[in-house]
Amino acid sequence: MTLMAIDTSTSWGSLALYDGTTVLAEETWHLQRRHDDALFGAVERLLALTGLTVRDVDRVAVAIGPGSFTGVRIAIAAAQGIARGSGAATCGVETLDVIAHPWSGCGRRVCATLPAGRGELYAAIYRRTGGRWSRTSAILVRSAAALARELAAGALFAGELDDASRATLEAGLGERAAFVPRSAVPRRAGHLAEIGWQRLEAGAGSPAEALEPVYVRPPSIRGPSGELVGDMAKVVS
């Protein structure tokens, strides 16, 4: 069996092919816009590298946010299209879960972060309890200063942080704040693939047509006159 993992949640995008034990091929890129163009080129390259076709893909895992409204929708649309073409089983995975996954064995609490705009961060807390790694908080929207106050005991911070947010966390927490290496900040679709495979094995997938983005707050979509339109908030609690 072959799983394709798709993540275009932010300006970082990643795609991987996975067989349940091995990442067969993977590509990660950084773009401000046009993830759709980059994504479908990456699909063609990875299939060519592995000698597979879209019809060989029988599982798809997709990062469903939070993140960029457009980026998350592109990934979900791609996952739905591939599933329709190949009959693949599908699974949606929260983007912060992907960020935290490779640090599950670090022995300390992990705070996964993503930029939320308006000077704020998306964040969620993870820890291993009773031998099980899990998210132990809601998906939060916080300023870096507020996050530092809430995490007074400290954490390992993983994910995208701008320099100002990192400096605020360091000032508020001192040595209680640790940060993953900057080279480990980009999300890898190989990690998404592992989570998706595990969830599908456990029967926790969902039909392709039921895949939906996670919105912690409504996206800032404006009409012709500049007014905010739509209420697409899906609060994760």
N, C-alpha and C positions, 0 to 999 in steps of 0.2 A: 504494500500500500504506500501511496505517496501523498504527503500533505504539503500544500502551499500556504505559507504564512505571509500576510500582507499588512504593512503598517505605514500609513502616511499621515499620522496624527498631528505632526508639527512640521517645521521646515526640514526636519530629518525624516527620511523615508527608508524603508528596508523591505526586502523580499527574500524569502528562503524556500528551498525544497527540502523535505525531511522525510525519512522512511521509518521513523519510530525509534531509531537508535543513532542515526548519523545525519548531520546536516550535509546534504548532497551538494548544495550550491547556495550561495548567499551573496547579496549585493546591498550595500548601504550607501546613501547619497545625501547631500545637503543642498536644498533648493529653497528659495523664498516663495516661488510660485511654480505653477505648471507641473504638479506632481503627476497628473494624468499622463502627460507625455513621457516623463521619466519612468513611470511605473510600467507601462505597456512595453517599452523598450527593454526593461529589466526582465519582464516575463519571457520575452522572446529569447534573450541571451541565456537565461538560466535553463530554459527548456532545451536549447541547443547544446549547452555545456553537458547536460546530463543525458542527452539522447531521448528525452521524453516528449510527449505531446500533451496538450491540455486534457485530452481524454484519459491520460494516465493519472491525472490528479483525482483522487477519490476522497480527499479531505481538504478543507480550507479553514484556516484560522485567521481571523481579522481583528485588528486592534480597533475598538469602538469608542475610544476617547476616555476621558475628556481630552480636548485639544482643539485644533483648528476646525471650525465648522466645515469648511470646504474640504480640507484634507481628510477628515474622518469619513465624510460622505463619499469621497472618491474611492477610498479603500473598501467601504461596504458595497458600493456599486460594482466594483471589480470582483469582489468575492461572490456576489449574487450572479454576475454574468458567467463566471467560471463554473459555478455550481449548476446553473441551468444547462450549460453546454456539456458537462461531464457527469451530472448526477451526483456530484460530491456532497458528502455530509459537511455541515458548517458549524462553526463555533465562534462566538464573539468573546473577546477578552479585553478587559479594561486596560488602558494603556499604562496606567501606573503600576498594575500588576506585572506588566512586562519589564518595567524599569527595575522593580524590586527583586525579581526572580533570581538573577545571578548572584545576589548577595545573601541568599537564604542560609548559607553556612557560615556567615561572618561572626556569629556569636553575640550580636548586639541588635538593638532596635534600629530599624531602617526607616527613613523618611524619604519616599519617592516624590519628586517634584516635577512640575511642568509650568511654563509661563501661562498665566491666565489673562494677561492684559490688564490695563488700568492699574499697573503697579502691584499686581497681586500674583499669587501662585496657586496652582492646584497642588494639593498634597494629600498623602495618605500614609498611615503608619503600619508597619509590618513587624512581626516578631515570631520567633519559634516558641510555641507553648505546648508542652506535652509531646514533643517530637514532631509537631505539625506546624508548618509555616503558613501563616495566614495574614490577611489584612485585619487589623484590629481597630480601625477607625472608619468613620464615614469618609468619603472623598470630600475634602475641605477646600474652601477658597479663602486664603489668608494673605495678608501682607507678610513679608519676611520678619518684621518686628513682632507681629502677633504670633507667628509660628514659633519664634524663639521663646516667647513667654510661655507658650503651651508645652514646649518640649524642654522644660527647665532641667530635666535629667540628662539631656543630650541625645544624640542620634548620629548614625551614619547617613549623610545626605547623598542621594543618588538621583540622577536625572538632570534636566536642563535648569541652570541657574545663571542669571546674568551677574556681572561683577558686583553690582550694587547690592543685590539680594544676598550674595555670598558674604560680602563684607558685613552686612547687617546681622546675619546669622553668627558670624565669627565674633562680632562685637558683643552680641547678646549672650552667647554661650561659651565663648573662650575655648578651652581645651575639651569641653564636653561636645563640641561639634567636630565631626570628622567628615571628610568629603572623598568620594571616589576619585580616582585619577581622571584628569580631563579627557584622556584618551578613551575612557570607559563611559563617557557621557552619551554618545550616540546609542540609540536603542538598536539591538540586533534582532532581526526577525527569527533567527535561530532560537532565541529564548521564547518568543511568542509561539513558535512551532512546538516546543516542548510542552508548554502550558496547554495549548490547544489539543495536542495529542492526548495528554493525560485526561483532560475534561471529556473528550469524545469517547475515550476508553471507558470512562465512568458513566457514560450515557448523559452527559451534561451539555450536549450540543443543542442547536435550535435550527428550525427550518430557515433556509436562506431568506425567504420573504419576511421572516420575523426579526431579522437582524436590524437593530436600531442604534443610533449613536447615544452615548451617555452625555447628557447635558446637565452640568451641575448648576448652571445658570443660563438664562436665555441668551442665544447669540445676538450680537449687535447687528441686526439686519434693518436697514432703513428704506423707507419708501421714497418716491420721487421728490417729496417735499422735505425729506430729512427726518421724517417721523419714524420712530421704532415701530416695527410691524411684527406680528406673530408672537405666539407664546409657546416656545418649543422646549421649555425647561423640563428636564427629567431629573429630579433630585435623588441622589443616591444617599440613603440613610442606613 
